[in-house]
Amino acid sequence: MRLLVGLTAAVMMTVAVPALAAPDFASLQIQQYDPPRPAPAFSLPDLKGRNATLAELRGKVVMLFFWATW
């Protein structure tokens, strides 16, 4: 019984201690990214042919798809 308790404690220490350590990002070759910057002002035609500016859409969620466009 003592052996089982000791073995359980050893396994728990082996698992718990590395989980508490901070990750070593340098060894993982992970680079920190710069914080996002505001998009520059621009306008694009919408589906009805009118020009839509980014300023008109301020505060709204905007999704742009530039793939396979003319």
C-alpha positions in Angstrom: 0.0 0.0 0.0 2.9 2.4 0.9 4.5 1.6 -2.4 1.3 2.4 -4.3 0.9 5.8 -2.5 4.6 6.6 -3.1 4.4 5.7 -6.7 1.2 7.8 -7.2 2.8 10.8 -5.5 5.9 10.5 -7.7 3.8 10.3 -10.9 1.7 13.3 -9.8 4.9 15.4 -9.1 6.3 14.4 -12.5 3.2 15.6 -14.3 2.3 18.7 -12.1 5.7 20.4 -11.9 6.3 20.9 -15.6 2.7 22.2 -16.0 3.4 25.0 -13.6 6.6 26.2 -15.5 6.3 29.0 -18.0 6.6 27.8 -21.6 9.9 28.4 -23.3 8.8 30.2 -26.5 12.4 30.6 -27.8 13.0 26.9 -27.9 9.6 26.5 -29.8 10.7 29.1 -32.3 7.6 31.1 -31.8 7.8 34.8 -32.6 5.8 37.5 -30.9 3.6 39.5 -33.3 3.1 43.2 -33.4 -0.3 44.4 -32.2 -2.8 45.1 -34.9 -2.9 48.5 -36.5 -5.9 50.4 -38.0 -6.5 49.7 -41.7 -5.7 52.6 -44.0 -8.6 54.6 -45.5 -9.8 53.1 -48.8 -13.0 52.7 -50.8 -14.2 49.8 -52.9 -17.3 49.3 -55.1 -20.0 47.3 -53.4 -22.3 44.8 -55.1 -24.6 47.6 -56.3 -21.7 49.5 -57.9 -21.6 52.3 -55.3 -18.3 53.1 -53.6 -18.2 52.1 -50.0 -15.6 53.6 -47.7 -14.0 52.1 -44.7 -15.0 55.2 -42.7 -18.7 54.5 -43.4 -18.3 51.1 -41.8 -16.6 52.2 -38.6 -17.7 50.2 -35.6 -19.1 47.4 -37.7 -17.6 44.0 -38.5 -16.2 44.1 -42.0 -15.0 41.0 -43.9 -13.2 41.5 -47.2 -12.5 38.7 -49.7 -9.9 39.7 -52.3 -9.4 36.2 -53.6 -10.6 35.5 -57.1 -11.8 39.1 -57.7 -11.5 41.1 -60.9 
